[in-house]
Amino acid sequence: MIRFLLNRELRVEDHLDPNMTVLNYLRTQARKTGTKEGCASGDCGACTVVLGELDGERIRYRSVNSCLTFVSALNGKQLITVEDLKQGDRLHPAQQAMVDCHGSQCGFCTPGIVMSMFALGKNVGKPEKEEIHEALAGNLCRCTGYRPIVEAAEKMYDNVTPDSFNREHADTLARLREIQPRAQVELSNGKRKAYNPTTLAELALLKEQHPEARLVAGGTDLALEVTQLRKEIGTLIYVGDIAEMKQVQVFDDRIELGAAASLTDCYQALSNDYPDFGALLHRFASLQIRNQGTLGGNIGNASPIGDSPPALIALGAQLVLRQGEQSRSLDLQDYFIDYKVTAQQPGEFIEKVIVPRAADNGEFRSYKISKRIDDDISAVLGCFNLVIRDGRVQSARVAFGGMAAIPKRASQCEQALTGAEWNRDTIEKAKQALAQDFSPISDFRASREYRQLTAVNLLTRYFVELESPEVETRVTAYV
């Protein structure tokens, strides 16, 4: 049984298909059809809704793709749709601004855009242009063009007056506290099941009892098996109710990131120590995806083009894997064995990711090469982390995504760099070695030749940036 607020209405559900998405729940169960399906893959934003979650003494509002969110993830949250925004007989400021600025034509994408604008306004008040672009990057419009939509986002709170969400904040906060998950719950339609454990011990036991079960946190990758491939997942275990797995903790020597912490929540801790990691996360899909997707999920799906693994490998990150009551640490580079094959044993799960602090951990840079800056998958992702002392390379960690069947270190390149003088001649020798490290494939994102040439040239880019910091080379690169 799961409990959540559908705007202000308490919903208690105990007989739903756990494979049902929030989008389908809204349209078929709640009969709220303002939320649209455009792509069913989290790319277009037409299905955007907002989840309200407890965050201390306030409610944090997050825009998410309802087409990729399983209903079990609603437990203990407030679900807000475009139908809930109207203020009596008047439109919400986000809606009214779209009307005033002529930001809608066919209207199919408009509900999702309005919900992204609503979340933006709730979280930051009157936004800056950069914040608007980030909030709307995951919403596509095929009719109007983006100028009037951006204008609407700029003007939606010109005349700030408390809306119903402000006026009802205290009451909503109290009601959310009442329905917070305090014990493991189960959702089933008699054929398929979903479990929502609330502790690591419960999760470990469930994983031992159901080794075939699929873990889901954000679901931004797993849900595609249902929405795109039409698969049925018999048993799901939702880990988003486990507080320990959502923690982000910063210690003197390390950063510990719970496997279920969203990419949005990981951003500040990682970007404080490694600005280039922050820049990389800023380009990780859309805000809706980052609000749901997790670091643990991005690692666990073992994709050769995942954005975070090459960066984490270059930083010397470790995983903590748990099975039952036993835990073990593993260097992330050793987690990936072959395409979609990992060192994770049956019954094991990723508990946390440990990243060394920046002090004395080298000069880290990451470069994502893709066809567009926002909401795109890497053709090549190069990450470099060298420790240079007295003009000589003391150690080198170089990792790439998109160049092999797994995220992988460039071992021959590292050997050519380690111990050598830090100069152009060393870079040229390291580039020749790097060309021997990988045999990439050609696909619709890039050709083999392009990938090879790009990879070696990124090493030159790294050298130029470190030697000439006044030269701004870290611009968006395109295939």
N, C-alpha and C positions, 0 to 999 in steps of 0.2 A: 504494500500500500504506500503510495506517495501522496504528499500533501503540498500544495502550492497555492499561491494567490493568482487568479486570472484577473488582473487589475486589482479590484477590491473584493472579488468573490473567492471564497475558499473552495478549492477543488480537492476532493479526495478520490483517488483512482486506485483500484486494486485489480482490475481485470482489463488490461490493455495489452496489445501486442508490444513487447519491448522493442521490436524493430521499427515501431511507428516513430516518425519524426514529429517534431513540434509543429512543423508546417502542416502535415496531414492531420494532426490532432486538431489544430485550429479550424481547418476547413471542413473536416468530416464529423468531429465530435462537438466542438464548441460552436460550429456554424458561423465562424468569423472568417469571411472570405476576402477581407481587405488585404491580407497577406498573400502575395502571389508566388507562384513557382515559375522561375524563368529558366534556370539551367540545372537545378538539382545537384549542383557541384560546388556551390559556394563562390562562384565567379561573378555573378551579375548583381547581387544585392537586392533583388526584387522581393526576397523573402525575409528581409531584415526585420527583426523584432528586438525588443529591449528587455533584458533581465535585470531586475533589481535584487541586489544581494546585500546582506548585512555586512557592514564594515565598521566595527566599533559602534559609535553613536550616530552613524549616518547610514544612508543607503547609497550604494554605488551602482550606477546604471551602466550597463554594458550592451552595446549593439552586438548582435550575433546573427549568424545565418540559421534560420529555423529549419532549412532543408537538410542541414547536417547535424542537427541536435536531436538526440533521442529523448523521448519523453521522460525517462528516468532522471535526466539531468535537471528537471524542473523542481525536484524535491527541495523544499525549504526556501524557494525563491518566489519572486513576483514576476509574472509574465505580462508585459505591456505590449499591446498591438495598436495599430493606427486607429482602430475604432474607439480606443480608450482615451484619445487625446482631446476630443471635443470638450469644450468648457461650457456646459449648459447649451445655450442656443448660439454660441459663438465658436469659431475655430480656435484651435491652439495657435500661439504665435508662430510656431514652426510651419503649420499649415497655412496660416494667413499670409506669411511672407512668400510662400510658393505661389499663392494666387496673385499677390500684389506685384511680384517680379516676373510673372508669366513664365514660371519654371516648369510648367507641365503642359504636355500636348496629349498624347494618347492616354497617359495616366497609368500605364501598367507598372512602370518602375517607380512612380511617385510615392506610394506608401512606404517602400523601403528607404527611399531618400529622406522622407519626412522623419522616419524613425531614427536614422543616423543623425539627422540634425537635432532631433529631440535629445538624444543621448549626449551629443556634443554640448548643447546648451546647459543641460543638467550638471555636467561634470566640470565645465570651465566657465560658464556664464557667457560673456560676450567674447567670442573666439577671435584669434588672430588668423590671418589668411593661411598660414602654414597649417594651423590646426584644422581649418576647414578642409583643406586639400587632403589631409590625412584621414579625416572622418569620412569623406565622400569617395575616397579612392576605390572602395569596394562596391560602389554603386554605379552601374552603367545606365546611360540614357541614350536611346537610339533616335530620339526625335528632337528634343529641345536644344541640345548642346549644353555645355556646362556653365557658360557665363551667367545666365539668369539664375541658375541653381546656386552658384557660389554667392551671387548677390543676395539671394534669399537667406542663405546662412549668415551672411554679414548683418542683415537687417532684422532677423527674427526677434532679437531682444533689444531693439532700439528703445522701445518703451517697456521697461521691465515692470511687470506686475505679477504678484504671486499667482501661480496656477493651482489647480486642484491638487497636484502632487506636492506642492509646497504646503498647502493648507492641511493636507491629510498626512503629512510626513510623520508626525509623532504617533498617530494611530497605526499607520502602516508599519512603522518600526516595531511597535509593540506586537502586532500580529505576526510579523516575521519572526520575532523572538519565540513566539509560542509554537511555531511549526518547524523550528530548527531541528535537523536530524540529531537524535540522541541515541538511537539504537538502529541496528541493521534492519533494513526493510527489503521487501521482495515484491516484484511486479511480474505478473504472469497472465497469459491468456489461455492457459491450460496446455499449450503446446511449446511455447518458448518462455524463458525466464530471464529476469534481470535482478541482480542483487546490488544493493547499495550498502556496503559496509561502512562503518564509521571509525574503525581503528585499523592499524597495521596488522594486529593479531587476527582480526576477523578476516581481513583480506588474505593473509597468508593461509588461513585454514580453508577458506573458500577455494583458493587456487589449488590446494592439495586435493580437495574433494572434487573439484571440477577442472582438471588439467586442460581440458579442451576449451574452456571458457575464454572468451575474448575480453581483454581489459579495454575499457573505454574511459577516457578523461574528457578531452575536447571533442573527439569523434570526427574531426575535420578530414581525416584520411579514412578511418574505418567505415564511416557512414556511406562513403562512396560505393562500398561493396553492396549496399542495400539499394541506394538510389540509382546507381549507374549499371551495376552488374546484376541486379535483381537477385542477389543471394539472400538466403535466410540464415541468420545467426542464432543458433539454438540457445546459447547461454551467454549473457553479457554480465560483466561485473563493472559497475560504475565506481570509479575511485575518487570522484570529485567531492565526496562527503567526508573524506579522511583529512583532517586538519594537518596532520604531520606531513602528508605528502604534498601539501600546498604551501609549505613554509619556504621563505627565502631568508636565509641567515648569513650575515657577513661577520667573519671572524678575522683575527689579525693576519692569519696566513692563508685563509681560504674562503671561498664563497660556497655555501651549500644550498642547492636548489632542489626542492622536492620535485619528484617526477611528474606530479599533477599540477605544479604551478604553471599558470598560463604564461605565454610568451610576453604578454603585457606586464605581468607581475615580475618577470625576470629582468625586464629591460633596464630598470634603474640601477640595480646592483651590478649588472654586467657592464653597462655603459659608463658608470662611474670609474671603474678600473680600466676598461678597454673601450674607448670611444668608438673604435672601428667596429666592435661587436655591436654596440648600440646602433650604429649606422646600418649594419647588416640586418638587425632585427627590425629596424624601421622599414626596410624594404621586403620583409617577410610577408608575402601575400597581402591581405587587406587588414584593416583594423578589426573587422568582424572575426576574421580567422585568428588573429593574434589574441583576441579576447577569449577565444575558446581553446585554440591549439596549445599544446604543452611541449616543454623541452623533452620530457621523457617519451612522449609520443613521437616526436620528430626523430629521436634516436631509435626507438623501438621498431619503427616501421622499416628500418634498414634500407632506405632508398639511397641509391648512389648519387642523387641530386638533391638530397636534403640540405638545407642551408646551414644548420647549426653544427653537424658533426665535424666537418673540416676545420671550422674555427676552434671547436673544443679540443680536437686532436692536436692542433698547433699549440694550444695553451697547456697541453699536458693534463687534460681533465681525466677524472676517474669516475666510474660508476660504482654504486653500492647496489648489489643484487641480493634479493632475499628469497629464501625458500623455507617455509615453515618458520622455525625459530632461529634459523641460521642465516647469517649475512656474510657476504664476501665482497672484497673490493677488486676491481678490474680496471686496468688502463683502457680507456675508451678505444684506443687504436686496436686493441686485441678483441674487442667485442664483435667487430665485423669480420666475417670469415669468407663469404662468397655472396653472390647476388641473393639478397633476401635470406641469407643464412647467417646466424649469429651464434655467439658462445653461450647464449642464455639456455639454461637447462629446463626440462619440463617441470612445471610447478614454480619456476622462478619468475620474479618480476623486478623491474627497475624501481628501487626505492628513492634514490636521490642521485644527483650529479654534483661532483665536487670539482671546483675550478680553483687553481692557485691564484692568490692575489697578484696584482701587477708588479709590486716591488721586486726588482731584480729578476723579473720573469721575461725579460727581453723586450724587443720592439715589435709589437704586434700590429699587423695590418691585414685586412681582408678585402677582397675585390670580387664583387658579384658582376658577372657579365650576362646580360639578358637583353631581350629585344625591346623591352619597355621598363621604365623605372619602377612602376607600381604593379603589384599583383601579378608577378610573372615568375616563372621557374628559371633557375640558372642554366645557362648553356655550359659555363665554366665558372667555378668558384675557387679562387686561389687564396690561401691563408699562409702568412709568413710570420715567423717569430724567431728572431735571431738575437743572441746575446753577443754584443760587440764590446770589447775592452782593449784600449790602447791600440786601436787600429787593426785588430785581429778578431776573427769570428771565433768565439769560445764555444758556442753551441748553436745548432740550427734545427728548427722544426718547421717543415714545409708540408702542407697537406692540401689536397685538392678534392673537389667534388665534380662530377661530370666527366671525369677522365678515365674511370675504371668501373668495374662492377660494384665496387664499394668505395666509400670515402677512404682515401689512402694517402699515406705519407710518401713523399718523393725521396726515397732513401739514397739514390745515387747523387741527386742534387745536394742533399744534406752532407754527404761525404765530401763532395767537392768544396763545400763552403767551410766546413768545420776545420779550424786550425789555420785557415788561409788568411792572407792580408785582405782587408776590406777595401777593394779597389775594382776598377773596371775589368781588369784582366781576370780576376777571380769570378766576377759575375759572368763573363763570357764563357769561362770553363764550366761554371755551374749550369748555365743554360744548355750547353752541349750535353751535360750529364742528365739534365731534366728531360731532354728529348728522348732519352733511353728509358725513362721511368714508366712511361705509360704508352698504351696502344689504344687510344680512344676509338669509339665507333662514330659513324655518321648517322644522324637522324634528323628529324624535322626541325630541331633546335639549332643545329650547327653541324658542319662537316667535320670529318676526322682531321683534315688539314687545318681547318680554322682553329679547332681546339688545341692542336699541337702548337701552332704559332702563337696563339693567345697565351697559353700557359707560360712559355718561355719569355714572352714580352712582359708578363706581369712581374717577373723577377727584376727586369730592368726598371719597371715602374717603382717597385719597392726600393731599389737602390737610389733612384733619383729623389724620391720623397725623403729618405733619410739623409741624403747628402745635401739636398737643396730644399730645406723646409719652407723657404719663401716661395717656392714654385708650387702652385696649387695644381696637383695632378689628379686628385681624388674626385673626379667628376664621373657622372653616370656614363657607363660604357654600354654600347649597343652591339649586337651581332650584325 
